[in-house]
Amino acid sequence: MHKFRDLVVWQKAMDLANSVYMSTENLPVAEKFGLLSQIRRSAVSICSNIAEGAGRNTKGEFIQFLGIANGSAYELETQL
């Protein structure tokens, strides 16, 4: 449906995921499988859901995945 790499929202989400990975490099090792892992998964989930939605067949499906990406953004904000 969409070329997700051309979507500015996907590009910004990728920048955010990269920033999150770089920012969390210095978190304590004790958090490796706890908060650190969850923060990183949430960040990656945002751009992943945008990309997946862009590949769906209908506008409604795309909107649904944008909603999931938005939920992941709220999750990430809470964890940070």
N, C-alpha and C positions, 0 to 999 in steps of 0.2 A: 504494500500500500504506500508506504513512505520510504524514502532513502534515509534511514535513521542517522547516518553520518552527517547528513546535511542539516539535521534539526539542531538549532541553537540550544534547545533545552537539553538534548543529549550531550552536546559538546560541553556545556556547563556542568552537567552531572559527572562527566568523565573527569573534568578538572577538579571537581569536588572530591571524587574518589581518590584521585592521585594525591591531593592535599591531605586527605584523611590518612592515607597510608604513610605519607612522610611525617605527619604530625604525631602519629602514634608509635613511631619507631622507638621512642625513648620511654614508653610506658614500662612499668615494672614487669619482669618476666613472670611474676606470679599472676599477672592478668592475661597471659598469653591465651589461655583457653576460656577466659571469662569475658570481661568487658572488652578487651582488645579485639578479640575475635568477633564479638557481636557488633561492635562499632564498624569494623571493616566490612562485615557482611551487609550491614544496613546501607553503607555508602555504595557498595557495588550493586546492591539490589535496585537502587534508584535508576542508574543508567541501564542496567540489564532489562528492567521492566519497560523502559521507554523503547529500547531496541526491539524487545519481543512484541510489544504492542504495535510497533511500526510494521512488523511483518505479518500482522493478522489481516484477515480478509475484509473486515468491515470497519467503518468509522466507530461504531459502537464498541467493538472489541478494543480498538485503539484507545478510546476514552477510558474503558475499564482498566487497562494496564497503566494509563497515566494516573488514574486514581490509586492504584497499588503503589506506584512510584512515589506519589505524594505521601502516602502512609509511611513508606520507608523513610522519607525525609523527616517526618515528624518523629519517627522512632530514633533516627540518628540524632536529631536535635536533643531529644530527651537524654540519650546516653552521654552525649558530650557535656 
